[in-house]
Amino acid sequence: MPSSYKNREVCLWAGLSVLTALLPVLVVAKGRLQDDMEHEAIQYLKAEPTDPIIQLQKEIDAGRVKLEFDKKNGYLRSVLKNLHISTTSQALTFAKTSLQRERINPRQPRALYFNDQTYIGFVQDSPLLEISSTDPQLGGTFYLLPQMPVAKPKFVRQNYECLQCHSGSLTNGVSGHIMRSVYPRLDGQPEFRAGTHLTSDQSPFSERWGGWFVTGKHGFMRHLGNVMATGDGETILMDKEAGANITQLNSLVDTSPYLTPYSDIVALMVLGHQVNLHNLITRANWHTRMALHYEKQLNKELGRPEGSHLDSTLSRIKSVCEPLVQGLLFSKAEPLPCAIAGTSGYTEAFSKQGGYDKKGRNLREFDLKKRLFKYPCSYLIYSPEFSALPPMAKEYTYRRLWQVLSGTDKIADFASLSESERTSIREILCDTKPEFVQYKPQ
């Protein structure tokens, strides 16, 4: 084995040794997470995931898939290929906010690549690929892949190490994903005294992408990307003008170690929408299952017929599914006052992924003039995670979608949807998602 790979192996096991030393701390973290994650209805730490990484590992173990290793990027290209993740999704972040923060800085950003279910993190000269995926029942699941050439690489599942950040208020109280905007110093260290922002489709444009590189056109709108924070700690300054409307990164960072020279603005916008909606789906799933589990036990103790529903159960399901309906229909999404244009080809690649109705429309079509998508209903309604919602959560969600899209519900939360948009979304769903039609009110 080449010496460079031996060094990587030493780094890998040194890193794992550090994690072992942290076990007492992690036990405390487990206690904090245990209430929901280890609830009898969820059993996050005991359940066997079925996410795309587990499926890929089974293919590798069976010899049906062979991951190719290259000296520049390790397994990165091969992992992306086998998970059907486009390199056009590349997003570069230089903020020190992840597991490998010591290796990340504005000269050596971390690259993220993603599709509907899985996120791959690549750091230059690292002995590890970082992976987070989305499991239909468990929500966010986390893995490391050692960057060493072996016959059958192994994805190593991570729990407490990742869940210290990826479970809590930042993820709606479930195992989930985070997209964060910070005020980064020259070395990439966030100036936490200035605060941070979670980034979603609801975020003000002016608060997005601090600590990220951003390529693309966005007119007179300004974001926090591409620039560093200056000031004395009392006052933080960000020169947003200097980071605006940048289409090439060559003046900011050497992109030759990465798969593309871009950090596409449209990909970043989709990423923000997706991580938030994934968390909303998981929250609806978990809390519905926990509510029904409690109800079943109570019915048994009180001698009530099995399947009798408490008002508190219905209320709890409503409380977690109504935000999901709002997220699916972009009800609180920040409008765009001017047009957006990407640079990497992501816009075209994403739009062509299918789900066309009889008129040739699909929910992946972008608008990018006044909002993100032409038809404001999330493509994640087709996801395995949405399909795995408990029947009562799904029934509530579909019933509310029909009420809004048929025009019988015109409350303020959905006022931004015009009559023609409601009709178009309803028609697309009827043609592309047969299950939706089954819930049509009689």
VOPAGU-2260 file (C-alpha; in pm, 1 decimal, decimal comma):
REM VOPAGU-2260
SITE   aa  ch    i         X         Y         Z
SITE  MET   A    0       0,0       0,0       0,0
SITE  PRO   A    1     139,6     347,5     -88,8
SITE  SER   A    2     266,2     548,2     206,8
SITE  SER   A    3       0,0     816,0     153,9
SITE  TYR   A    4    -270,2     555,3     209,8
SITE  LYS   A    5     -89,6     426,0     519,6
SITE  ASN   A    6     -93,4     778,6     656,3
SITE  ARG   A    7    -462,6     800,2     588,3
SITE  GLU   A    8    -516,9     477,4     777,3
SITE  VAL   A    9    -326,1     613,8    1076,9
SITE  CYS   A   10    -537,7     930,4    1068,0
SITE  LEU   A   11    -857,6     727,1    1047,5
SITE  TRP   A   12    -783,7     511,6    1348,8
SITE  ALA   A   13    -652,7     809,6    1541,2
SITE  GLY   A   14    -986,7     977,7    1477,2
SITE  LEU   A   15   -1177,4     671,5    1593,7
SITE  SER   A   16    -962,0     662,9    1907,9
SITE  VAL   A   17   -1064,9    1019,8    1985,2
SITE  LEU   A   18   -1428,6     919,3    1949,4
SITE  THR   A   19   -1371,9     629,2    2188,0
SITE  ALA   A   20   -1225,3     870,3    2442,2
SITE  LEU   A   21   -1542,8    1075,9    2416,2
SITE  LEU   A   22   -1771,6     787,2    2514,4
SITE  PRO   A   23   -1848,4     925,8    2863,4
SITE  VAL   A   24   -1964,2    1249,0    2700,5
SITE  LEU   A   25   -2162,6    1055,8    2443,7
SITE  VAL   A   26   -2343,5     860,1    2714,5
SITE  VAL   A   27   -2472,1    1192,4    2845,5
SITE  ALA   A   28   -2579,1    1281,6    2490,9
SITE  LYS   A   29   -2764,0     951,7    2469,8
SITE  GLY   A   30   -2965,3    1040,6    2778,2
SITE  ARG   A   31   -3073,3    1364,6    2615,2
SITE  LEU   A   32   -3176,2    1194,9    2293,3
SITE  GLN   A   33   -3336,5     889,2    2444,5
SITE  ASP   A   34   -3686,2    1023,7    2509,5
SITE  ASP   A   35   -3798,2    1032,3    2145,8
SITE  MET   A   36   -3529,0     840,7    1961,2
SITE  GLU   A   37   -3546,3     540,0    2189,4
SITE  HIS   A   38   -3921,4     555,7    2233,7
SITE  GLU   A   39   -4064,6     207,7    2185,8
SITE  ALA   A   40   -4240,7     323,1    1868,9
SITE  ILE   A   41   -3917,2     459,4    1714,0
SITE  GLN   A   42   -3612,2     267,9    1849,8
SITE  TYR   A   43   -3371,2     469,5    1637,3
SITE  LEU   A   44   -3054,5     311,6    1775,0
SITE  LYS   A   45   -3181,9     -46,9    1756,0
SITE  ALA   A   46   -3371,3     -47,1    1427,4
SITE  GLU   A   47   -3202,4    -161,8    1107,2
SITE  PRO   A   48   -3197,6     121,1     850,0
SITE  THR   A   49   -3316,1      67,9     492,7
SITE  ASP   A   50   -3172,7     390,8     347,8
SITE  PRO   A   51   -2978,5     410,7      17,4
SITE  ILE   A   52   -2642,4     360,8     193,5
SITE  ILE   A   53   -2756,7      31,7     345,7
SITE  GLN   A   54   -2884,2     -78,9       5,3
SITE  LEU   A   55   -2554,1      13,4    -160,3
SITE  GLN   A   56   -2356,8    -170,9     108,8
SITE  LYS   A   57   -2559,3    -485,8      41,5
SITE  GLU   A   58   -2472,2    -460,3    -328,5
SITE  ILE   A   59   -2103,1    -417,4    -244,0
SITE  ASP   A   60   -2102,8    -710,1      -2,7
SITE  ALA   A   61   -2273,8    -932,9    -260,1
SITE  GLY   A   62   -2012,7    -841,5    -521,7
SITE  ARG   A   63   -2268,5    -680,9    -754,1
SITE  VAL   A   64   -2114,1    -334,3    -711,7
SITE  LYS   A   65   -1744,5    -246,0    -697,8
SITE  LEU   A   66   -1650,4     100,8    -578,6
SITE  GLU   A   67   -1364,7     247,6    -779,0
SITE  PHE   A   68   -1089,5     434,3    -592,4
SITE  ASP   A   69    -884,0     715,9    -742,4
SITE  LYS   A   70    -584,2     895,3    -591,7
SITE  LYS   A   71    -739,7    1241,8    -620,9
SITE  ASN   A   72   -1084,1    1195,2    -468,5
SITE  GLY   A   73   -1083,7     842,5    -328,2
SITE  TYR   A   74   -1425,4     677,8    -359,3
SITE  LEU   A   75   -1611,0    1004,0    -418,3
SITE  ARG   A   76   -1685,6     972,1    -790,9
SITE  SER   A   77   -1781,2     608,0    -761,7
SITE  VAL   A   78   -2011,2     666,7    -463,5
SITE  LEU   A   79   -2186,8     949,5    -646,2
SITE  LYS   A   80   -2227,8     735,7    -957,2
SITE  ASN   A   81   -2375,8     441,5    -768,7
SITE  LEU   A   82   -2612,8     664,0    -571,2
SITE  HIS   A   83   -2713,7     857,6    -884,9
SITE  ILE   A   84   -2599,0    1190,4    -743,4
SITE  SER   A   85   -2508,2    1452,4   -1003,1
SITE  THR   A   86   -2180,0    1639,6    -970,3
SITE  THR   A   87   -2375,1    1952,7   -1072,4
SITE  SER   A   88   -2519,1    1955,2    -718,8
SITE  GLN   A   89   -2178,8    2049,8    -575,1
SITE  ALA   A   90   -2196,4    2308,3    -296,8
SITE  LEU   A   91   -1880,2    2431,6    -123,6
SITE  THR   A   92   -1875,1    2542,6     239,4
SITE  PHE   A   93   -1571,2    2680,0     421,0
SITE  ALA   A   94   -1724,4    2726,2     767,4
SITE  LYS   A   95   -1582,6    2514,0    1047,5
SITE  THR   A   96   -1915,9    2361,8    1145,9
SITE  SER   A   97   -1874,4    1988,4    1079,3
SITE  LEU   A   98   -1697,2    1676,2    1203,7
SITE  GLN   A   99   -1376,3    1757,9    1013,6
SITE  ARG   A  100   -1367,5    2127,4    1101,3
SITE  GLU   A  101    -988,9    2128,9    1146,5
SITE  ARG   A  102    -940,8    2039,5     780,2
SITE  ILE   A  103   -1187,4    2300,6     649,5
SITE  ASN   A  104   -1113,0    2664,9     574,9
SITE  PRO   A  105   -1170,2    2918,2     293,8
SITE  ARG   A  106    -874,3    2776,1      97,9
SITE  GLN   A  107    -990,7    2419,0     146,6
SITE  PRO   A  108   -1371,3    2409,3     159,6
SITE  ARG   A  109   -1584,3    2104,9     217,9
SITE  ALA   A  110   -1781,4    1987,2     -85,7
SITE  LEU   A  111   -2136,8    1857,9     -56,1
SITE  TYR   A  112   -2317,0    1655,6    -324,0
SITE  PHE   A  113   -2678,5    1548,0    -287,7
SITE  ASN   A  114   -2990,2    1398,3    -441,2
SITE  ASP   A  115   -3340,0    1352,2    -296,3
SITE  GLN   A  116   -3228,1    1116,9     -17,5
SITE  THR   A  117   -2853,0    1132,3      39,3
SITE  TYR   A  118   -2580,4    1390,0     108,9
SITE  ILE   A  119   -2208,6    1322,1      53,9
SITE  GLY   A  120   -1940,1    1535,2     219,9
SITE  PHE   A  121   -1587,4    1545,2      76,1
SITE  VAL   A  122   -1289,4    1718,3     239,7
SITE  GLN   A  123    -949,3    1740,2      71,3
SITE  ASP   A  124    -682,7    1500,9     203,4
SITE  SER   A  125    -925,8    1350,4     450,8
SITE  PRO   A  126    -925,2     978,9     536,0
SITE  LEU   A  127   -1305,6     984,4     540,7
SITE  LEU   A  128   -1611,6    1057,0     330,5
SITE  GLU   A  129   -1901,6    1186,1     540,3
SITE  ILE   A  130   -2250,0    1069,4     446,5
SITE  SER   A  131   -2594,9    1151,3     573,0
SITE  SER   A  132   -2894,3     978,5     424,7
SITE  THR   A  133   -3267,6     968,0     489,9
SITE  ASP   A  134   -3439,0     652,6     605,8
SITE  PRO   A  135   -3817,2     615,9     554,2
SITE  GLN   A  136   -3877,6     534,9     922,3
SITE  LEU   A  137   -3572,4     668,6    1105,8
SITE  GLY   A  138   -3514,2    1004,4     939,8
SITE  GLY   A  139   -3152,1    1114,6     913,3
SITE  THR   A  140   -2892,6     836,2     922,5
SITE  PHE   A  141   -2518,6     900,4     928,0
SITE  TYR   A  142   -2211,2     716,2     800,7
SITE  LEU   A  143   -1838,1     744,2     743,5
SITE  LEU   A  144   -1657,5     573,5     455,9
SITE  PRO   A  145   -1280,9     522,6     506,2
SITE  GLN   A  146   -1091,4     658,4     206,6
SITE  MET   A  147    -862,0     356,4     168,8
SITE  PRO   A  148    -851,8     120,1    -133,4
SITE  VAL   A  149    -991,3    -217,8     -25,6
SITE  ALA   A  150   -1183,8    -489,7    -205,6
SITE  LYS   A  151   -1514,3    -424,8     -30,0
SITE  PRO   A  152   -1535,7     -82,0     135,2
SITE  LYS   A  153   -1753,9     -52,3     444,3
SITE  PHE   A  154   -1982,6     236,4     532,6
SITE  VAL   A  155   -1962,6     275,3     912,7
SITE  ARG   A  156   -2281,5     396,5    1076,3
SITE  GLN   A  157   -2244,7     685,8    1321,3
SITE  ASN   A  158   -2494,8     765,0    1594,3
SITE  TYR   A  159   -2409,1     976,2    1898,6
SITE  GLU   A  160   -2116,7    1152,8    1729,7
SITE  CYS   A  161   -2341,5    1300,8    1460,1
SITE  LEU   A  162   -2660,9    1321,2    1663,1
SITE  GLN   A  163   -2508,8    1568,8    1906,1
SITE  CYS   A  164   -2576,1    1826,7    1634,8
SITE  HIS   A  165   -2822,1    1647,3    1407,7
SITE  SER   A  166   -3096,5    1594,5    1664,8
SITE  GLY   A  167   -3256,0    1876,4    1856,3
SITE  SER   A  168   -3401,6    2220,9    1803,8
SITE  LEU   A  169   -3206,7    2269,4    1478,7
SITE  THR   A  170   -3376,5    1964,9    1323,8
SITE  ASN   A  171   -3731,2    1995,1    1463,3
SITE  GLY   A  172   -3644,9    1753,5    1743,4
SITE  VAL   A  173   -3576,1    1452,7    1520,7
SITE  SER   A  174   -3274,1    1288,4    1364,6
SITE  GLY   A  175   -3231,5    1517,7    1068,0
SITE  HIS   A  176   -3029,7    1747,9     849,0
SITE  ILE   A  177   -2906,6    2103,5     893,2
SITE  MET   A  178   -2813,7    2382,1     654,6
SITE  ARG   A  179   -2657,8    2666,0     849,5
SITE  SER   A  180   -2554,5    3020,2     764,2
SITE  VAL   A  181   -2285,2    3176,8     983,6
SITE  TYR   A  182   -2057,0    3479,3    1002,3
SITE  PRO   A  183   -1717,1    3320,9     921,8
SITE  ARG   A  184   -1381,9    3469,8    1017,0
SITE  LEU   A  185   -1084,5    3458,4     780,2
SITE  ASP   A  186    -998,1    3106,1     893,9
SITE  GLY   A  187   -1356,9    2980,6     853,8
SITE  GLN   A  188   -1431,6    2983,0    1227,9
SITE  PRO   A  189   -1785,6    3117,5    1282,8
SITE  GLU   A  190   -1820,8    3433,9    1488,7
SITE  PHE   A  191   -2092,7    3284,8    1708,6
SITE  ARG   A  192   -2143,5    3610,5    1895,4
SITE  ALA   A  193   -2305,1    3740,7    1578,0
SITE  GLY   A  194   -2554,3    3453,8    1574,9
SITE  THR   A  195   -2631,1    3194,2    1309,3
SITE  HIS   A  196   -2922,9    3127,8    1075,9
SITE  LEU   A  197   -3089,8    2806,8     964,8
SITE  THR   A  198   -3132,5    2817,2     588,2
SITE  SER   A  199   -3454,4    2698,6     424,1
SITE  ASP   A  200   -3686,8    2827,1     152,4
SITE  GLN   A  201   -3837,2    3049,5     423,3
SITE  SER   A  202   -3511,8    3229,7     502,8
SITE  PRO   A  203   -3464,3    3593,8     403,7
SITE  PHE   A  204   -3224,4    3598,7     109,9
SITE  SER   A  205   -3002,2    3841,6     299,8
SITE  GLU   A  206   -2936,7    3578,9     572,2
SITE  ARG   A  207   -2846,0    3286,1     347,1
SITE  TRP   A  208   -2513,8    3110,7     283,1
SITE  GLY   A  209   -2275,9    3272,1     527,5
SITE  GLY   A  210   -1972,1    3041,6     519,5
SITE  TRP   A  211   -2055,9    2906,9     171,9
SITE  PHE   A  212   -1922,5    2978,9    -172,2
SITE  VAL   A  213   -2200,1    3076,5    -413,6
SITE  THR   A  214   -2186,8    3092,5    -794,1
SITE  GLY   A  215   -2470,4    3237,4    -996,7
SITE  LYS   A  216   -2663,8    3550,7   -1083,4
SITE  HIS   A  217   -2915,1    3702,3    -842,8
SITE  GLY   A  218   -2957,6    4063,2    -950,6
SITE  PHE   A  219   -2988,4    4324,7    -678,0
SITE  MET   A  220   -3048,4    4071,7    -398,2
SITE  ARG   A  221   -2758,2    4019,9    -158,8
SITE  HIS   A  222   -2656,7    3716,3      48,1
SITE  LEU   A  223   -2379,9    3634,7     299,4
SITE  GLY   A  224   -2184,4    3396,5      76,5
SITE  ASN   A  225   -1832,0    3430,6     -67,0
SITE  VAL   A  226   -1708,8    3676,3     199,8
SITE  MET   A  227   -1558,5    3670,9     549,4
SITE  ALA   A  228   -1662,3    3857,6     862,6
SITE  THR   A  229   -1449,7    4141,6     989,7
SITE  GLY   A  230   -1482,3    4359,7    1296,7
SITE  ASP   A  231   -1381,6    4364,3    1660,6
SITE  GLY   A  232   -1636,6    4115,5    1794,0
SITE  GLU   A  233   -1872,6    4389,6    1905,9
SITE  THR   A  234   -1950,5    4488,6    1547,9
SITE  ILE   A  235   -1945,5    4232,4    1268,2
SITE  LEU   A  236   -1909,2    4350,9     909,7
SITE  MET   A  237   -1980,6    4150,5     592,1
SITE  ASP   A  238   -1913,0    4306,4     252,5
SITE  LYS   A  239   -2212,2    4152,3      73,0
SITE  GLU   A  240   -2141,6    4353,3    -240,2
SITE  ALA   A  241   -1805,0    4182,3    -284,1
SITE  GLY   A  242   -1971,6    3840,1    -278,8
SITE  ALA   A  243   -2257,3    3920,1    -515,2
SITE  ASN   A  244   -2327,0    3775,0    -861,9
SITE  ILE   A  245   -2006,3    3572,0    -881,0
SITE  THR   A  246   -2010,8    3312,8   -1160,0
SITE  GLN   A  247   -1654,2    3179,2   -1120,1
SITE  LEU   A  248   -1465,8    3099,5    -801,6
SITE  ASN   A  249   -1111,2    3112,6    -938,9
SITE  SER   A  250   -1045,2    3448,9    -771,7
SITE  LEU   A  251   -1162,3    3313,2    -434,9
SITE  VAL   A  252   -1041,9    2952,7    -411,7
SITE  ASP   A  253    -859,1    2684,5    -608,3
SITE  THR   A  254   -1136,7    2454,6    -732,0
SITE  SER   A  255    -910,0    2205,0    -910,8
SITE  PRO   A  256    -932,9    1947,0    -625,7
SITE  TYR   A  257   -1311,9    1933,1    -670,2
SITE  LEU   A  258   -1537,7    1775,3    -930,2
SITE  THR   A  259   -1664,0    2106,3   -1070,9
SITE  PRO   A  260   -1556,3    2471,2   -1036,8
SITE  TYR   A  261   -1901,7    2573,6    -905,9
SITE  SER   A  262   -2108,8    2608,9    -591,8
SITE  ASP   A  263   -2437,6    2658,1    -767,2
SITE  ILE   A  264   -2694,4    2901,4    -627,2
SITE  VAL   A  265   -2991,3    2695,8    -750,3
SITE  ALA   A  266   -2849,6    2379,4    -592,8
SITE  LEU   A  267   -2806,1    2572,5    -266,9
SITE  MET   A  268   -3168,2    2687,3    -279,4
SITE  VAL   A  269   -3293,8    2333,4    -340,3
SITE  LEU   A  270   -3070,8    2206,0     -59,2
SITE  GLY   A  271   -3224,3    2454,7     184,0
SITE  HIS   A  272   -3577,7    2350,8      91,7
SITE  GLN   A  273   -3499,0    1981,1     102,4
SITE  VAL   A  274   -3328,8    1954,3     442,6
SITE  ASN   A  275   -3615,1    2142,9     607,6
SITE  LEU   A  276   -3886,0    1930,6     445,3
SITE  HIS   A  277   -3703,8    1606,5     524,5
SITE  ASN   A  278   -3714,4    1707,9     891,0
SITE  LEU   A  279   -4084,1    1795,3     873,7
SITE  ILE   A  280   -4163,7    1455,3     720,9
SITE  THR   A  281   -3964,1    1273,6     989,2
SITE  ARG   A  282   -4130,4    1477,2    1264,4
SITE  ALA   A  283   -4477,1    1392,5    1132,0
SITE  ASN   A  284   -4380,0    1025,0    1112,4
SITE  TRP   A  285   -4226,5     997,0    1460,0
SITE  HIS   A  286   -4488,3    1191,3    1651,2
SITE  THR   A  287   -4778,6    1014,1    1484,3
SITE  ARG   A  288   -4627,0     675,7    1571,2
SITE  MET   A  289   -4560,6     782,9    1930,1
SITE  ALA   A  290   -4911,8     924,5    1970,7
SITE  LEU   A  291   -5071,4     605,8    1838,7
SITE  HIS   A  292   -4847,2     391,1    2059,7
SITE  TYR   A  293   -4952,6     584,9    2368,8
SITE  GLU   A  294   -5318,2     569,3    2263,8
SITE  LYS   A  295   -5300,9     192,0    2214,0
SITE  GLN   A  296   -5161,9     143,7    2563,9
SITE  LEU   A  297   -5421,8     373,6    2716,8
SITE  ASN   A  298   -5708,0     204,4    2534,0
SITE  LYS   A  299   -5590,4    -130,1    2669,1
SITE  GLU   A  300   -5567,3      -1,1    3025,6
SITE  LEU   A  301   -5912,8     159,6    3008,9
SITE  GLY   A  302   -6075,9    -132,8    2831,6
SITE  ARG   A  303   -6161,9      77,0    2528,1
SITE  PRO   A  304   -6197,0     -86,5    2185,1
SITE  GLU   A  305   -5868,3    -107,3    1994,8
SITE  GLY   A  306   -5853,0     169,3    1737,2
SITE  SER   A  307   -6057,3     416,2    1940,6
SITE  HIS   A  308   -5900,1     754,7    1883,4
SITE  LEU   A  309   -5849,2    1012,2    2155,2
SITE  ASP   A  310   -5895,4    1380,3    2080,5
SITE  SER   A  311   -5541,8    1431,3    2206,8
SITE  THR   A  312   -5410,1    1185,8    1945,6
SITE  LEU   A  313   -5588,3    1363,8    1662,7
SITE  SER   A  314   -5465,8    1698,2    1793,7
SITE  ARG   A  315   -5106,7    1576,6    1811,4
SITE  ILE   A  316   -5120,6    1442,3    1455,5
SITE  LYS   A  317   -5262,1    1772,7    1334,2
SITE  SER   A  318   -4988,6    1966,7    1512,9
SITE  VAL   A  319   -4711,0    1787,2    1322,0
SITE  CYS   A  320   -4885,5    1734,7     987,0
SITE  GLU   A  321   -5014,5    2087,3     931,2
SITE  PRO   A  322   -4656,8    2228,2     916,9
SITE  LEU   A  323   -4578,4    1948,1     669,9
SITE  VAL   A  324   -4867,1    2056,3     446,2
SITE  GLN   A  325   -4740,7    2414,0     463,6
SITE  GLY   A  326   -4387,9    2299,9     379,0
SITE  LEU   A  327   -4506,0    2090,1      84,6
SITE  LEU   A  328   -4691,8    2389,6     -61,5
SITE  PHE   A  329   -4419,3    2647,6      17,0
SITE  SER   A  330   -4676,0    2848,7     211,1
SITE  LYS   A  331   -4414,5    3051,1     401,5
SITE  ALA   A  332   -4143,5    3053,4     135,8
SITE  GLU   A  333   -3955,9    3377,8      82,0
SITE  PRO   A  334   -4050,2    3528,3    -258,0
SITE  LEU   A  335   -3780,0    3628,2    -504,0
SITE  PRO   A  336   -3795,2    3994,6    -607,5
SITE  CYS   A  337   -3563,2    3929,1    -903,2
SITE  ALA   A  338   -3443,6    3640,2   -1118,1
SITE  ILE   A  339   -3192,1    3371,1   -1018,9
SITE  ALA   A  340   -2960,3    3184,4   -1258,1
SITE  GLY   A  341   -2722,0    2899,5   -1175,7
SITE  THR   A  342   -2388,9    2811,8   -1332,9
SITE  SER   A  343   -2323,7    2438,5   -1304,4
SITE  GLY   A  344   -2600,1    2283,1   -1514,4
SITE  TYR   A  345   -2784,0    2174,9   -1199,4
SITE  THR   A  346   -3103,3    2353,5   -1306,1
SITE  GLU   A  347   -3129,6    2148,4   -1624,2
SITE  ALA   A  348   -3020,5    1818,7   -1464,8
SITE  PHE   A  349   -3266,6    1846,2   -1177,2
SITE  SER   A  350   -3562,1    1941,1   -1397,1
SITE  LYS   A  351   -3526,4    1633,8   -1619,0
SITE  GLN   A  352   -3566,8    1372,6   -1346,8
SITE  GLY   A  353   -3923,9    1283,3   -1439,0
SITE  GLY   A  354   -4269,8    1284,0   -1287,0
SITE  TYR   A  355   -4440,6    1435,3   -1592,4
SITE  ASP   A  356   -4817,8    1464,1   -1613,0
SITE  LYS   A  357   -5030,2    1429,4   -1929,2
SITE  LYS   A  358   -4955,1    1789,4   -2024,1
SITE  GLY   A  359   -4578,7    1746,4   -1984,9
SITE  ARG   A  360   -4557,1    1933,6   -1653,8
SITE  ASN   A  361   -4365,7    1819,9   -1345,1
SITE  LEU   A  362   -4300,2    1942,4    -992,6
SITE  ARG   A  363   -3927,2    1975,5   -1061,1
SITE  GLU   A  364   -3970,6    2260,9   -1307,2
SITE  PHE   A  365   -3805,8    2576,9   -1181,7
SITE  ASP   A  366   -3946,5    2927,0   -1189,3
SITE  LEU   A  367   -3644,9    3123,3   -1052,8
SITE  LYS   A  368   -3810,0    3457,7   -1126,7
SITE  LYS   A  369   -4048,6    3507,6    -838,7
SITE  ARG   A  370   -3999,8    3179,6    -648,8
SITE  LEU   A  371   -3801,5    2856,3    -660,1
SITE  PHE   A  372   -4041,9    2623,4    -844,4
SITE  LYS   A  373   -4297,5    2688,1   -1117,5
SITE  TYR   A  374   -4555,5    2469,5    -945,1
SITE  PRO   A  375   -4516,2    2523,9    -568,0
SITE  CYS   A  376   -4560,9    2171,2    -439,1
SITE  SER   A  377   -4250,7    1982,3    -328,4
SITE  TYR   A  378   -4112,1    1695,1    -534,5
SITE  LEU   A  379   -4047,3    1520,3    -200,9
SITE  ILE   A  380   -4412,0    1417,5    -203,0
SITE  TYR   A  381   -4282,9    1133,7    -425,4
SITE  SER   A  382   -4010,4    1035,4    -177,7
SITE  PRO   A  383   -3994,3     701,2       7,6
SITE  GLU   A  384   -4001,6     901,0     332,0
SITE  PHE   A  385   -4335,3    1059,8     247,1
SITE  SER   A  386   -4476,2     727,1     128,7
SITE  ALA   A  387   -4376,1     570,2     462,5
SITE  LEU   A  388   -4583,7     811,0     671,4
SITE  PRO   A  389   -4827,5     630,7     903,8
SITE  PRO   A  390   -5174,8     602,7     746,3
SITE  MET   A  391   -5332,6     858,9     980,3
SITE  ALA   A  392   -5060,0    1114,8     908,2
SITE  LYS   A  393   -5090,4    1050,9     537,2
SITE  GLU   A  394   -5470,2    1076,6     550,0
SITE  TYR   A  395   -5451,1    1412,0     726,3
SITE  THR   A  396   -5189,5    1544,9     485,0
SITE  TYR   A  397   -5372,2    1435,1     169,3
SITE  ARG   A  398   -5707,6    1560,7     299,0
SITE  ARG   A  399   -5557,2    1902,0     368,3
SITE  LEU   A  400   -5387,4    1908,8      27,5
SITE  TRP   A  401   -5721,6    1841,0    -140,1
SITE  GLN   A  402   -5887,2    2116,4      64,5
SITE  VAL   A  403   -5623,2    2370,1     -33,0
SITE  LEU   A  404   -5579,2    2266,1    -396,2
SITE  SER   A  405   -5953,2    2241,5    -464,5
SITE  GLY   A  406   -6001,5    2591,6    -329,1
SITE  THR   A  407   -6227,6    2497,1     -37,8
SITE  ASP   A  408   -5958,2    2618,1     202,0
SITE  LYS   A  409   -5834,9    2968,7     126,7
SITE  ILE   A  410   -5685,4    3061,9     462,8
SITE  ALA   A  411   -5400,7    3309,3     478,9
SITE  ASP   A  412   -5131,6    3039,3     503,5
SITE  PHE   A  413   -5198,1    2947,0     139,3
SITE  ALA   A  414   -5304,0    3285,4       2,4
SITE  SER   A  415   -5003,1    3302,8    -228,4
SITE  LEU   A  416   -5143,2    3016,0    -438,4
SITE  SER   A  417   -5350,9    3141,1    -730,0
SITE  GLU   A  418   -5650,3    2949,2    -858,5
SITE  SER   A  419   -5460,2    2838,6   -1169,0
SITE  GLU   A  420   -5162,7    2721,5    -959,5
SITE  ARG   A  421   -5389,5    2516,9    -733,5
SITE  THR   A  422   -5547,1    2358,1   -1039,0
SITE  SER   A  423   -5212,1    2281,6   -1203,1
SITE  ILE   A  424   -5068,3    2120,2    -890,3
SITE  ARG   A  425   -5382,5    1915,7    -839,5
SITE  GLU   A  426   -5373,7    1792,6   -1200,2
SITE  ILE   A  427   -5003,4    1704,4   -1181,5
SITE  LEU   A  428   -5054,5    1505,0    -862,5
SITE  CYS   A  429   -5357,6    1323,1   -1000,9
SITE  ASP   A  430   -5153,0    1211,7   -1304,8
SITE  THR   A  431   -4827,7    1129,5   -1127,0
SITE  LYS   A  432   -4924,5    1007,3    -778,9
SITE  PRO   A  433   -5213,3     756,2    -788,8
SITE  GLU   A  434   -5230,2     746,5    -409,0
SITE  PHE   A  435   -5328,9    1113,8    -406,4
SITE  VAL   A  436   -5640,8    1038,9    -611,8
SITE  GLN   A  437   -5754,0     778,5    -357,9
SITE  TYR   A  438   -5797,2    1051,7     -98,4
SITE  LYS   A  439   -6014,5    1273,8    -319,2
SITE  PRO   A  440   -6320,0    1380,5    -119,0
SITE  GLN   A  441   -6647,9    1230,0    -235,5
